[in-house]
Amino acid sequence: MDKKYDIIPTFCWIALSIFVMVESYRLELGNFRNSGPGLMPFLIGIGIFLFSTISFIRIFASKIRAKNSKKNEIASPDQVNFGKVGLVVGLLIIYALFMEKIGFLVSTFLVIVFLFRIAGVQKWRFIIAGSVLTIIATYVLFTFLGIRLPKGIFRV
């Protein structure tokens, strides 16, 4: 993780999270009992911001350690896998478009499965277990917060 170009995507994620938080704030947040349309995107923006900031701190700390140890590797832009970046962005756009129709549980499960595969996880047992645990945790958290999730094909 000691590459020159690691910092660029981190800044892009920070900028995206700030954009998401500002725009979702304009939609009206409401409160946890009576959430507005902007609450869920705002919370997601906060999460992206926190993870991006942690990533920035880790990259910055690793660069300082690299300079101190005189081992300074510089990655060229051709080492960035833009195919995977494009695949993830496309996957998230498709997720946003179809979550209402398919439903939160199915669409989130499929997205997490694909993200694990894109990240290079090889064992299907881990992929399925991780995906199921993720949707259970997020479903419990969001329903506890009173956020209505799209039911999609499970209209009950």
C-alpha positions in Angstrom: 0.0 0.0 0.0 3.0 2.2 -0.3 2.3 3.6 -3.8 2.3 7.1 -5.0 -1.1 6.9 -6.7 -3.0 5.4 -3.7 -3.8 8.9 -2.4 -5.8 10.0 -5.5 -8.7 7.6 -5.2 -8.8 8.3 -1.5 -9.3 12.0 -2.2 -11.9 11.2 -4.8 -13.9 9.1 -2.2 -13.6 11.9 0.4 -14.9 14.4 -2.2 -17.7 12.1 -3.2 -18.7 11.6 0.4 -18.9 15.3 1.0 -21.0 15.7 -2.2 -23.4 13.0 -1.1 -23.7 14.5 2.4 -24.4 18.0 1.1 -26.9 16.8 -1.5 -28.7 14.4 0.8 -29.0 17.2 3.4 -30.8 19.3 0.8 -33.3 16.4 0.5 -34.4 16.8 4.1 -33.0 14.4 6.7 -35.9 14.1 9.1 -35.0 12.1 12.2 -34.5 8.4 13.1 -38.2 7.9 13.9 -39.5 9.7 10.8 -36.7 9.6 8.3 -36.7 11.9 5.3 -35.5 10.9 1.9 -32.0 12.2 2.6 -31.2 10.4 5.8 -30.0 7.1 4.4 -27.7 8.7 1.7 -26.4 11.1 4.4 -25.5 8.2 6.7 -23.8 6.4 3.8 -21.9 9.6 3.0 -20.7 9.8 6.6 -19.6 6.1 6.4 -17.7 6.7 3.2 -16.1 9.8 4.7 -15.0 7.9 7.8 -13.5 5.0 5.8 -11.8 7.3 3.3 -10.3 9.4 6.1 -9.0 6.3 7.8 -7.6 5.1 4.5 -5.9 8.5 4.0 -4.3 8.4 7.4 -3.0 4.8 6.8 -1.6 5.8 3.4 0.0 9.0 4.9 1.5 7.0 7.8 2.9 4.3 5.4 4.5 7.1 3.2 6.2 8.5 6.3 7.4 5.1 7.3 8.7 4.5 3.8 10.6 7.8 3.8 12.1 7.0 7.1 13.2 3.6 6.1 14.6 4.8 2.7 12.4 2.3 0.8 10.4 4.5 -1.5 8.5 2.5 -4.2 6.6 4.6 -6.7 3.9 2.9 -8.7 3.1 4.0 -12.2 -0.4 4.9 -13.4 -0.5 1.8 -15.5 -0.4 -0.4 -12.4 -3.9 0.9 -11.4 -6.5 -1.5 -12.5 -9.0 0.9 -14.1 -11.1 -2.0 -15.3 -11.9 -3.0 -11.8 -12.5 0.6 -10.8 -15.0 1.0 -13.7 -16.6 -2.4 -12.8 -17.2 -1.3 -9.2 -18.6 2.1 -10.3 -20.9 0.4 -12.9 -22.0 -2.1 -10.3 -22.9 0.6 -7.8 -24.9 2.5 -10.5 -26.8 -0.7 -11.3 -27.4 -1.3 -7.6 -28.8 2.2 -7.2 -31.1 1.8 -10.3 -32.5 -1.6 -9.4 -32.6 -1.7 -5.6 -36.2 -0.4 -5.6 -37.4 -3.1 -8.0 -35.4 -6.0 -6.7 -35.4 -5.0 -3.1 -32.8 -4.3 -0.5 -32.0 -7.8 0.6 -31.5 -9.4 -2.9 -29.7 -6.4 -4.5 -27.4 -5.9 -1.6 -26.5 -9.6 -1.4 -25.7 -9.6 -5.1 -23.6 -6.5 -4.9 -21.6 -7.7 -1.9 -21.0 -11.1 -3.7 -19.7 -9.3 -6.8 -17.5 -6.9 -4.7 -15.9 -9.8 -2.9 -15.2 -11.5 -6.3 -13.8 -8.2 -7.7 -11.6 -7.9 -4.6 -10.2 -11.3 -5.4 -11.7 -13.4 -2.7 -11.6 -17.0 -4.0 -13.5 -19.1 -1.5 -17.2 -19.1 -2.2 -17.9 -20.2 1.4 -16.4 -16.9 2.6 -18.1 -14.9 -0.1 -21.6 -16.3 0.7 -21.1 -16.1 4.5 -19.7 -12.5 4.3 -22.5 -11.4 2.1 -25.2 -12.9 4.3 -23.7 -11.5 7.4 -23.4 -8.1 5.8 -27.1 -7.9 4.7 -28.3 -9.2 8.1 -26.2 -6.6 9.9 -27.3 -3.8 7.7 -31.0 -4.9 7.7 -31.1 -5.1 11.5 -29.3 -1.7 11.8 -31.5 0.1 9.3 -34.8 -1.3 10.6 -33.6 -0.5 14.2 -33.1 3.1 13.0 -36.6 3.1 11.5 -35.4 3.4 7.9 -37.8 1.8 5.4 -36.0 -0.4 3.0 -37.3 -1.3 -0.5 -39.0 -4.7 -0.3 -38.8 -5.3 -4.1 -39.8 -8.9 -5.0 -40.6 -9.6 -1.3 -43.6 -7.4 -1.1 -45.4 -8.5 2.0 
